[in-house]
Amino acid sequence: AQKVTQAQTEISVVEKEDVTLDCVYETRDTTYYLFWYKQPPSGELVFLIRRNSFDEQNEISGRYSWNFQKSTSSFNFTITASQVVDSAVYFCALSEALFSGGYNKLIFGAGTRLAVHP
Amino acid sequence: EAGVAQSPRYKIIEKRQSVAFWCNPISGHATLYWYQQILGQGPKLLIQFQNNGVVDDSQLPKDRFSAERLKGVDSTLKIQPAKLEDSAVYLCASSLDEGNGYTFGSGTRLTVV
């Protein structure tokens, strides 16, 4: 069975601190996708990154970086020099690949609520 | 490119009433999903369509929930009769067979009183 665990329920930091959000996943599939989404107070889910199971390269996008380690089934997300606008709930999600291409359902973690204080 | 459109944005109904939500996916996206997000939880898939066929509805409470995507484009999700525990945000998403992932709509926040 597929499962995503985000052990950190809430994190509170002061602006400019670095913060890492943990994500651990379980799957028996060899081909799968991992995602991070941001959900600000307005409620929409904002896509941040997708990574497939064959690409273990870490990625950096501005202040955001992601560390994918298949050996520990983890896909952690780091925000460098956090800002108040980063305050949101962050979801890690897992999807198996379909034979026909594309994505099967997303299995979401419970989310981590990040509060960045001035 | 227009996003995934959902309506209404908010809905308040009494228990045992019925309600319907509408979703128009991104043009050309064959796969459409309905997710339920209860407050404080991650979204959970209710039903997945590939064109107008159902791929997965294993988590859909079929005694009260129904969904259709008749022409393989827009979709409607219905609850009849609603229960208090159905209070949640209902998110619609769509995806291409190949692409960067899902695109979610803004959701419909349902409150059952």
Chai-1 contact restraints between the chains, C-beta under 6 A:
chainA,res_idxA,chainB,res_idxB,connection_type,confidence,min_distance_angstrom,max_distance_angstrom,comment,restraint_id
A,G43,B,G107,contact,1.0,0.0,6.0,A-B,restraint_1
A,E44,B,S106,contact,1.0,0.0,6.0,A-B,restraint_2
A,L45,B,F104,contact,1.0,0.0,6.0,A-B,restraint_3
A,F47,B,G101,contact,1.0,0.0,6.0,A-B,restraint_4
A,R50,B,N100,contact,1.0,0.0,6.0,A-B,restraint_5
A,R50,B,G101,contact,1.0,0.0,6.0,A-B,restraint_6
A,F91,B,G42,contact,1.0,0.0,6.0,A-B,restraint_7
A,G101,B,D97,contact,1.0,0.0,6.0,A-B,restraint_8
A,G101,B,E98,contact,1.0,0.0,6.0,A-B,restraint_9
A,G102,B,T31,contact,1.0,0.0,6.0,A-B,restraint_10
A,G102,B,S95,contact,1.0,0.0,6.0,A-B,restraint_11
A,G102,B,D97,contact,1.0,0.0,6.0,A-B,restraint_12
A,Y103,B,S95,contact,1.0,0.0,6.0,A-B,restraint_13
A,K105,B,L45,contact,1.0,0.0,6.0,A-B,restraint_14
A,K105,B,Q48,contact,1.0,0.0,6.0,A-B,restraint_15
A,K105,B,D56,contact,1.0,0.0,6.0,A-B,restraint_16
A,F108,B,G42,contact,1.0,0.0,6.0,A-B,restraint_17
A,F108,B,P43,contact,1.0,0.0,6.0,A-B,restraint_18
A,G109,B,G42,contact,1.0,0.0,6.0,A-B,restraint_19
A,A110,B,G42,contact,1.0,0.0,6.0,A-B,restraint_20
A,G111,B,G42,contact,1.0,0.0,6.0,A-B,restraint_21
